[in-house]
């Protein structure tokens, strides 16, 4: 069975600092991994995905994620955080359905 | 990117009534749509997978007679909460992937529908 874990409920970072939101996964076979962002009372917006190829995936709004097969991780990163990045972030793994992690709330302080 | 429209965004109803939520893919065809439920400060729970022209596949623990799903066309899926009760109050989100993209395609999400049952 596939699963994904986000160990941090909340991440706090100062504006301008780099940010990392952690995600680990468990799948049998090739992992298809995704990051989504959710703003209050809104649906989810796609940020980026890893299917195959380069381990560093670049996505929307300056976000990127690094696929690490040996550590079964797919951490979301951004070199310089913005206050507007404050939102709920979900890591997900796709098989015949999309399974989400529990979400990490990112709070960027001015 | 592809656009998914969900309506209504908010609905308040009395206990015992039924509520229908529509999910439309506006600029692409979606053979499969997914319905999720999200409780406050929690993750998304997959309720069912909606397949065009066939019966929906419900996740374990989701009452199919309570949450009726219809996927009559390649651009429309509906979720009807029948005989709603206060415990059905939640944020419901639909999503769809472009037909033919299989497991590698990202899902596109509607804006969600907040249901409040009085």
HADDOCK unambig.tbl for C-alpha pairs under 7 A between the chains (distance, minus, plus):
assign (segid A and resid 32 and name CA) (segid B and resid 104 and name CA) 6.33 0.50 0.50
assign (segid A and resid 42 and name CA) (segid B and resid 111 and name CA) 4.94 0.50 0.50
assign (segid A and resid 42 and name CA) (segid B and resid 112 and name CA) 6.03 0.50 0.50
assign (segid A and resid 43 and name CA) (segid B and resid 93 and name CA) 6.59 0.50 0.50
assign (segid A and resid 43 and name CA) (segid B and resid 109 and name CA) 5.80 0.50 0.50
assign (segid A and resid 43 and name CA) (segid B and resid 110 and name CA) 5.50 0.50 0.50
assign (segid A and resid 43 and name CA) (segid B and resid 111 and name CA) 3.96 0.50 0.50
assign (segid A and resid 43 and name CA) (segid B and resid 112 and name CA) 5.22 0.50 0.50
assign (segid A and resid 44 and name CA) (segid B and resid 109 and name CA) 5.64 0.50 0.50
assign (segid A and resid 45 and name CA) (segid B and resid 109 and name CA) 6.89 0.50 0.50
assign (segid A and resid 51 and name CA) (segid B and resid 104 and name CA) 6.32 0.50 0.50
assign (segid A and resid 94 and name CA) (segid B and resid 103 and name CA) 5.93 0.50 0.50
assign (segid A and resid 95 and name CA) (segid B and resid 103 and name CA) 5.59 0.50 0.50
assign (segid A and resid 96 and name CA) (segid B and resid 103 and name CA) 6.46 0.50 0.50
assign (segid A and resid 100 and name CA) (segid B and resid 43 and name CA) 6.94 0.50 0.50
assign (segid A and resid 100 and name CA) (segid B and resid 44 and name CA) 6.57 0.50 0.50
assign (segid A and resid 101 and name CA) (segid B and resid 43 and name CA) 6.75 0.50 0.50
assign (segid A and resid 102 and name CA) (segid B and resid 42 and name CA) 6.46 0.50 0.50
assign (segid A and resid 102 and name CA) (segid B and resid 43 and name CA) 4.72 0.50 0.50
assign (segid A and resid 103 and name CA) (segid B and resid 43 and name CA) 5.96 0.50 0.50
